Amino acid sequence: MKSGYFRHLVDTLASALAVQDARGRLVYVNRALADMLGYKPEEMVGQESRSFFAGDQRAAYDAQLKLRSEGGSAPYEALVAGRHGDKLVRISPQPLFDEEGNFAGSFATLTAIGDIRRTEVERQVMSEIARAVAVTHNLDELLELIHDCLKRVVPAENFFVALYDSAEETISFPYFVDQYDEPPMPLRRSRTCTDYVLRTGEALLLTNEVFEKLVAEGEIELVGSPSPSWMGVPLKTPDRTIGVLAVQHYEDEGAFSERDLELCASVAGHIALAIEKKRADEALQDSRQLVTSVVESMRDGVVVLDRDFQIIYFSQAMERIARTPRQEVLDSGKPAWEHFPHLLEVGVAEMIQRAMQGDTQVGKELPYSLPDGTEGFSDEVYRPLLRASGEIRGVVGVVRDVTERVQAREELQRKEDQLQHAQRMEAVGRLAGGIAHDFNNLLTAINGFAEIVLRELPTESPLHELVLEIHNAGTRAATLTLKLLALSR
């Protein structure tokens, strides 16, 4: 059982492998070698190995066999005869010895020189694609570059990338190159080959035979120009399939191989990564734009400082409040308080430094004096700006100009003082008016009686002069009363 399992394992290896006995007769050939030369394994087993070498190559083979019988081995290149023509291969032999140390045969791996060269090209192509994904931000340019790279290895003249929009349930084609068909408009999901790969999430190498089988099963239907060879691989992210990479050939049914399919799958991985990166960048840009729009629409000014206390963001409202062009502030390269010295005088510089240590700082009605001579008051809040890791990367400040509020409050206080003064004056006036009114009533009686007495007393009476003085004083007092009444009014 173990022997059978081992034989099955070797049989499925991608490398071409042969085992021969001490006389050079083949005792085992795996499928890969048989396929390479166009035979079945049973057609080759029992034949002499040298019979599969071109005539002028057999002497070199004999020399290599002798070398192995002596315990040596060395890789070499040779032309081997295939059913459909000679192939240049690299042979890597190893001698086999029995338990007594006698030469028992050898085994060898064979690699087509074309495969070796393709491997080198594939490695170079994948390196170029990986580098392009890292540095190219424009998706159209990236897909065109990937297409050009892929054509160096695979007959991919007809090539497209399809993306699935789950919200609209449509398939769009951001990149489409075809010698017959025009780039299609976004399509609803249907039974196309592309949709089949999208549904299954599996790579598909489609020949006429496979196509007819899937059509009979109701899995796919023909859309667009028919092609005898079509190959599609899914564009996968860790959690979903986002689209399909496909190439097709309109002439050769055997244009593509399983190796081509594996290469395209690797390329598709890079494309999926690039698309997800682009979408993430767009989402981040949209998020940043949203935040910027919100901040720029605020009446309060917003300022951001880095670890060196240099201003790295200065909002439009901040520009208005500070009466200083934002670019001038951003280009200064100075700590904030060197650009605005009043920050030191009113303690804002100290608030910023404390915020850089992690403490939120709040200042109310702080006086300011700007370089252009403008003076006013502001409410200011400074908070630490954190990275996702929790590390402090700077300080963000929100500044509100409250000069009008302070001035309005002072004006209100002044008017309240005026009102209180007026109220006090009114009280005094009312008091003076009341006293003057009552006093005037008394003077009216005094002056009236003085006039009666003067009419009754003879002029020569000694009392006449005294009563006259009383009347005159009353008259003068009445005049004073009138003045008090005027003051009260």
Buried (B, 14 or more C-beta within 10 A) or exposed (E): EEEEEEEEEBBEEEEBBBBBBBEBBBEBBBBBBBEBBEBEBEEBBEBBBBEBBBEEBBEBBEEBBEBBBEEEBEEBEBBBBBEEEBBEBBBBBEBBBEEEEEBBBBBBBBBBEEBBEBEEEBEEBBEBBEEBBEEBEEBEEBBBBBBEBBBEBBBBBBBBBBBBEEEEEBBBBBBBBBEEBEEBEEBEEEBBBBBBBBBEEEBBBBBEEEBEEBEEEEBBBEBBEEBBBBBBBBBBBEEEBBBBBBBBBBEEEEBBEEBBBBBBBBBBBBBBBBBBBBEEEEEEEEEEEEEEEEBEEBEBBBBBBBEEBBBEBBBBBBBEBBEBEBEEBEEBEBBBBBBBEBBEBBEBBBBBBBBBEEEEBEBEBBEBBBEEEEEBBBBBBBBBBEEEEEEBBBBBBBBBBBBEEBEEEEEEEEEEEEEEEEEEEEEEBEEBBEBBEEBBEEBEEBBEBBEEBBEEBEEEEEEBEEBBEBBEBBEEBBEEBEEBBEEBE
